[in-house]
């Protein structure tokens, strides 16, 4: 299903974005910057969870990374 591939790609993008923000948190020199990166990483995690639920509803099964 083409739509499932799109949702899968979106899930992967959220995982990559979260990793990017967590790296920014680790490398930041100020607490304000670390807090901002933590917040952004948390938002990406929320997006990932939302997309996982959508995928599972559409596919009728749990998401696995090796779907495609």
Steps between C-alpha positions, in 0.01 A plus 500: 500500500650831390351695791664265751836569336443871548413455867806275540720771349347758735572277801861466393530876454369559852757256640780679314377843612486385863857369476610832348346698786644268765843549346443875515409467866822309575714750313339820630693716741206674669210364696254706295620337180496152659144559622390609153655194336339272764162656429541458126608138543191440714277645230655270240433204731135603525480519120660155471248349741210659313630362170554155651138494614386610154713236332371225728141606441547506123704178476311305763829395659786637704768703324839343450796691361565242229156534341633628168 
